[in-house]
Amino acid sequence: MKAPDFWWTPKLEWQSALLAPVGAVYGFVSAFRMARPARYSSKLPVICIGNFTVGGTGKTPFAIALFQQMKERGYKPSFLLRGYGGTIRGPVRVDPDKHRAELVGDEAMLLARVGPTVVCADRPAGAKLLESQEDVDLILMDDGFQNPSLRKDFSIVLVDAAVGTGNNHCLPAGPLRAPLAPQASKADAIVLVGEGNQAVEALRVASSYGLTAHKAHIEPLFADSIEGERVIAFAGIGRPQKFFASVRMSGAELVEALPFPDHHPFTSEEADQILKTAELKDLMPVTTAKDFVRLKGHKDRTLQELASKSAVLDVFMQLDEPDDLIEEIEKALGRHHTGK
């Protein structure tokens, strides 16, 4: 589903006003669920990476960046996620050479190329599988902040500085997964991603709960492949406009920009139209790494062709002051080992 524009309008639009009663009920139920005690405490410490809202804040690039930071400090981190968009319920350890995005989800395919990755609809069961792996001593859970089933030792919430928490209403009236206050009470740190001044309310609430605020930014990778090219960019991610901005930042001339909903399952007809437009206007197709893994290896030949002709503009997350956040995390890991 594409996020409606009124979600990100600070003032109360009529659409949001009509849906506000439903959003209030949804928020109450979500907050009640978050308050439940965890069903399982893992033998391994669990760091959760989540967000207050639906939509893309860069959780997967951040998870990769945190993985690298923890590995440099001698830990053996792993990834645990639901496997959104895939059909396997798990638990299963993802093999990027054998699995496909249709089975385990696009995010899992990206993470499995970095380190041990388990997908499971039931997170405690996924944690138990990781506990049995000899090359793992730390779990990085990508998403699941609102899910109470698995105890978290440290929860990091990402907030897009450019849009913040939108109109601060809960689904479907706004983008919040639950009211800000009960969410902030379950977090340990907040990370502002990118530039902007729209996260004022999130910072205010976070500050009232004593949360530390950190900063990070996203930078494009492999930009040389599209620099100076006329391109048609397509993206099925949480906020496609962020990707299109990265394309422009890389020095390409963005002639066509095609946004799709997050985790969009491209059809043969859509792929064919992109290919025809690219050929007609002499454009280079460009997409995200998440979209590419959904196209590559697909049984549909048109999707395979689009993958073979598309350049991939990947991104990486850079923490502005990583040592400060890692110090907080390691204190929590110490509490895990002492049982506090």
C-alpha positions, 0 to 999 in steps of 0.5 A, a space after each residue: 500500500 502506498 502511504 497517503 499524502 495526508 499522513 505527512 501533513 502536520 495539520 489535521 486534513 479531512 481524510 485524517 479527521 474521518 479516520 481518527 476514531 479508527 486510528 484511536 482504537 488501533 493505537 489503543 490496541 497496539 499500545 496494549 499489546 506492546 505493554 504485554 510481558 515478553 513471551 521469551 527471553 533469548 540466551 543471546 542478547 537482542 538489539 531491536 531496530 525499529 521505527 515509530 511509523 510505517 514506511 521506510 526509515 532505513 532500518 535495513 541499511 542501519 542494521 547492516 551498519 550496526 552489524 559491521 560496527 559490532 563485528 569490528 568490536 569482536 562480536 558475532 552478530 546475526 540478523 533476525 527478521 520476519 521475512 516480509 514479502 516471503 512465503 516461508 514462515 520459518 525458522 530458516 537460515 537464509 542462504 542467498 545462493 539457494 533462496 529467492 526473495 519470493 520465499 524469504 523476502 527482499 530484506 532477508 536476501 540483502 542481509 544474508 549477504 552480510 551475515 547469518 540471517 534467520 527469517 521466522 514469523 514467530 520471532 522467539 522460534 527464530 531466536 532459538 534457531 540462532 542460539 544453536 548457531 556456533 557463529 552467532 553471539 548477538 541478535 540484531 532484530 530488523 523490525 519487530 519493535 512493536 512485537 512483544 513476543 521476544 524480549 529486547 535488551 536494547 531498542 533503537 528507533 529510527 526517525 526520518 528527519 525529513 518527515 518525522 512522525 507525520 501528523 502524529 495519528 495512528 493507522 489508518 489516520 496517520 503513519 504511527 503504529 501506536 501512540 508516541 508516548 507508549 512507544 517511546 517508553 519501550 525504546 532506549 535510543 533514537 536515531 535521526 536519519 538524514 536532514 530536516 526539522 520534522 522530527 520535533 514531536 518525536 524528539 520531544 517525547 523521546 526526551 521526556 523518557 530520557 532517550 538519547 538522540 543520535 544522528 545518521 545519514 544515507 549515502 549512495 554506493 556505486 554511483 559511478 555506474 550512473 553518473 552522467 547517464 539519462 535514467 529511468 528510476 523505479 523503486 518499490 520501497 517505503 519512501 521512493 522519493 529518497 531513492 530518486 534524490 540519491 539518483 540525482 545526487 549521484 550525477 544522473 539525469 533523472 528523466 523518468 521516476 516511477 514510485 511503487 508501494 513498499 515491497 511491490 511484487 512487479 508484474 511482467 506488464 510493469 517490467 515490459 513497460 519500463 523496458 519499452 520506455 527505456 528503449 524508446 527514450 534511450 534511458 538506463 533503468 536504475 533501481 534499488 538493491 531491494 527491488 533488484 533482488 525481487 527481480 533477479 532469479 524470478 521465474 518470469 523472463 521479462 522480470 529477469 530481463 529488466 534485472 539484467 538491464 538495470 543498474 543498482 544504486 545501493 546505499 549505506 548508512 553512516 552513523 555520525 558518532 558511532 562510538 556513543 551509541 555503541 557504548 550505550 549498547 554495550 552497557 545493555 549487553 553487560 546487563 544481559 550477561 549479569 541477568 539484570 
